[in-house]
Amino acid sequence: MRPARPFIGSMLVAALLALGSVVAETSAQTTTVLRSGVIGAGGAPSAAAGYRLNGTLGQPQPIGVTQNQNHVQRGGFWVTQSYLGVTPVPEVEIPRFQLLQNHPNPFNPATTIEYSLATGSLVRLDIYNLRGRLVRELVNARQEPGRYRVLWDGRDNGGRSMASGAYVYRLEAGNFLSIKRMTLVK
């Protein structure tokens, strides 16, 4: 054990907290720094060598006092009222207008189309053949912000199974417009 050097009170407290040390008082009222991970003051004010130390203690075990003819040592640990450090923030998906690629692609007999909306909008999701003819209207409704999933079963508006080939799907929501291509294989 080495005698502690005199410090200004706040610097001593900061240094001891940073080092995670124990302060023990000897019968001669000198202060010694012991390496063991906590600062002892028994939860009561402590004053010596021109500084005063007040502390709030928590304890992994009951606070105790160990003493003999040469020293008094109090056990416990410092707690803070707020967390010091970096707290991870869970990822939050920010809604945006987006049309994703259908899956599976190519597909048979059905495929899933996913999209997301940043704001509430009138939404149209339609399937067209490569000649520009409307094959199937999947969505024509007002929807709230969020993520949506629609299944296309490979049939037209009349319920007839469509032929193998390339098709496009078109999402219109407010001022947002996106078109993607998909392939039906039989």
C-alpha positions as CSV (number, residue, x, y, z in Angstrom):
1,M,0.0,0.0,0.0
2,R,1.2,3.5,-0.9
3,P,0.1,6.7,0.7
4,A,-2.2,8.7,-1.5
5,R,-1.0,12.1,-2.7
6,P,-3.1,15.1,-1.7
7,F,-5.5,16.2,-4.4
8,I,-8.2,18.8,-4.6
9,G,-11.4,17.0,-3.4
10,S,-13.2,16.8,-6.7
11,M,-10.1,15.6,-8.5
12,L,-9.6,12.9,-5.9
13,V,-13.1,11.7,-6.1
14,A,-12.9,11.6,-10.0
15,A,-9.6,9.9,-9.9
16,L,-10.7,7.3,-7.4
17,L,-13.9,6.6,-9.3
18,A,-12.0,6.3,-12.5
19,L,-9.5,3.9,-11.0
20,G,-12.1,2.0,-9.1
21,S,-10.2,2.0,-5.8
22,V,-10.9,1.6,-2.1
23,V,-10.1,4.4,0.3
24,A,-9.2,3.3,3.8
25,E,-8.5,5.5,6.8
26,T,-5.8,4.6,9.2
27,S,-5.8,5.4,12.9
28,A,-3.4,8.2,12.1
29,Q,-6.0,9.8,9.8
30,T,-3.9,9.4,6.7
31,T,-5.5,8.1,3.5
32,T,-4.3,5.0,1.7
33,V,-5.5,3.8,-1.7
34,L,-6.2,0.1,-1.9
35,R,-6.7,-1.6,-5.2
36,S,-10.0,-3.6,-5.0
37,G,-12.7,-1.9,-7.1
38,V,-14.7,0.2,-4.7
39,I,-14.5,3.4,-2.7
40,G,-15.2,3.1,1.0
41,A,-16.7,6.0,3.0
42,G,-19.4,4.0,4.7
43,G,-22.1,6.3,3.1
44,A,-21.1,9.0,5.5
45,P,-19.0,12.2,5.0
46,S,-15.3,11.6,5.3
47,A,-12.8,14.4,5.7
48,A,-9.0,14.4,5.9
49,A,-6.0,16.1,4.4
50,G,-8.0,19.2,3.4
51,Y,-10.7,17.4,1.4
52,R,-14.2,16.2,2.2
53,L,-15.8,13.1,0.6
54,N,-19.5,12.5,0.6
55,G,-20.9,9.3,-0.9
56,T,-23.9,7.2,-1.6
57,L,-23.2,3.6,-1.5
58,G,-24.8,0.5,-2.9
59,Q,-23.5,-2.9,-1.9
60,P,-23.0,-6.3,-3.5
61,Q,-22.9,-7.6,0.0
62,P,-23.9,-5.8,3.3
63,I,-21.8,-2.8,4.0
64,G,-19.3,-3.7,6.6
65,V,-16.5,-2.2,8.6
66,T,-13.2,-4.1,9.0
67,Q,-10.9,-2.6,11.5
68,N,-7.9,-3.4,13.6
69,Q,-5.4,-1.2,15.6
70,N,-3.9,0.2,12.3
71,H,-6.9,0.9,10.1
72,V,-10.6,1.1,9.5
73,Q,-12.0,-0.1,6.1
74,R,-15.6,0.4,5.0
75,G,-17.0,-1.8,2.2
76,G,-19.5,-0.9,-0.5
77,F,-19.6,0.7,-4.0
78,W,-20.5,4.0,-5.6
79,V,-23.7,4.2,-7.6
80,T,-24.7,7.0,-10.0
81,Q,-28.2,8.4,-10.5
82,S,-27.8,8.3,-14.3
83,Y,-26.1,6.0,-16.7
84,L,-22.8,7.2,-18.0
85,G,-21.8,5.9,-21.4
86,V,-23.3,4.9,-24.7
87,T,-26.7,3.2,-24.8
88,P,-27.6,1.2,-27.9
89,V,-30.7,2.4,-29.6
90,P,-32.8,-0.3,-31.3
91,E,-33.2,0.2,-35.0
92,V,-36.4,1.8,-36.0
93,E,-37.5,1.5,-39.6
94,I,-38.4,5.0,-40.9
95,P,-41.4,4.6,-43.2
96,R,-40.7,5.5,-46.8
97,F,-42.3,4.9,-50.2
98,Q,-40.8,1.8,-51.6
99,L,-41.7,-1.0,-54.0
100,L,-39.6,-4.2,-53.5
101,Q,-38.8,-6.9,-56.1
102,N,-41.4,-9.7,-56.1
103,H,-40.4,-13.0,-54.7
104,P,-39.9,-15.7,-55.9
105,N,-39.0,-14.4,-59.3
106,P,-39.4,-16.2,-61.7
107,F,-42.5,-17.7,-60.1
108,N,-45.1,-20.5,-60.5
109,P,-48.0,-20.4,-59.6
110,A,-47.9,-17.3,-57.3
111,T,-45.6,-14.5,-56.1
112,T,-45.5,-12.0,-53.3
113,I,-45.2,-8.2,-53.8
114,E,-44.1,-6.0,-50.9
115,Y,-44.2,-2.3,-50.6
116,S,-44.1,0.4,-47.9
117,L,-45.8,3.8,-47.6
118,A,-44.3,6.9,-45.8
119,T,-47.7,8.5,-45.4
120,G,-51.4,7.6,-45.7
121,S,-52.2,7.5,-49.4
122,L,-54.6,6.3,-52.1
123,V,-52.8,3.2,-53.3
124,R,-53.0,1.4,-56.7
125,L,-51.1,-1.8,-57.3
126,D,-51.7,-3.3,-60.8
127,I,-50.3,-6.0,-63.0
128,Y,-49.8,-5.3,-66.8
129,N,-48.6,-7.5,-69.7
130,L,-45.8,-6.2,-71.9
131,R,-48.3,-4.7,-74.4
132,G,-49.5,-2.4,-71.6
133,R,-52.9,-4.1,-71.1
134,L,-54.1,-4.2,-67.5
135,V,-54.1,-7.8,-66.4
136,R,-55.0,-7.6,-62.7
137,E,-55.9,-4.9,-60.1
138,L,-54.5,-6.0,-56.8
139,V,-55.0,-2.9,-54.6
140,N,-57.2,0.2,-55.1
141,A,-57.7,1.6,-51.6
142,R,-56.5,4.2,-49.1
143,Q,-53.8,2.8,-46.8
144,E,-52.0,4.1,-43.8
145,P,-48.2,4.4,-43.5
146,G,-46.4,1.0,-43.1
147,R,-45.3,-2.1,-44.9
148,Y,-47.7,-4.2,-47.0
149,R,-47.5,-7.6,-48.7
150,V,-49.8,-8.8,-51.5
151,L,-50.0,-12.2,-53.1
152,W,-50.6,-12.5,-56.9
153,D,-51.8,-15.9,-57.9
154,G,-51.0,-15.5,-61.6
155,R,-54.6,-14.9,-62.6
156,D,-56.3,-12.0,-64.4
157,N,-59.3,-10.0,-63.1
158,G,-61.6,-12.6,-64.6
159,G,-59.9,-15.4,-62.7
160,R,-58.2,-17.0,-65.8
161,S,-54.7,-18.3,-65.4
162,M,-52.1,-16.2,-67.2
163,A,-49.6,-17.6,-69.7
164,S,-45.9,-17.9,-69.1
165,G,-44.1,-14.6,-69.8
166,A,-42.9,-11.3,-68.5
167,Y,-45.3,-8.9,-66.6
168,V,-44.8,-5.6,-64.9
169,Y,-46.3,-4.4,-61.7
170,R,-47.0,-0.8,-61.0
171,L,-47.4,0.9,-57.6
172,E,-48.9,4.4,-57.4
173,A,-49.3,6.0,-54.0
174,G,-49.8,9.8,-53.8
175,N,-46.9,11.3,-55.9
176,F,-44.9,8.1,-55.7
177,L,-44.7,5.8,-58.7
178,S,-42.6,2.7,-59.2
179,I,-42.6,-0.1,-61.8
180,K,-40.9,-3.5,-61.6
181,R,-40.7,-6.5,-63.9
182,M,-41.5,-10.2,-63.0
183,T,-41.6,-13.5,-64.9
184,L,-44.3,-16.2,-64.7
185,V,-43.0,-19.6,-65.7
186,K,-45.3,-22.6,-66.3
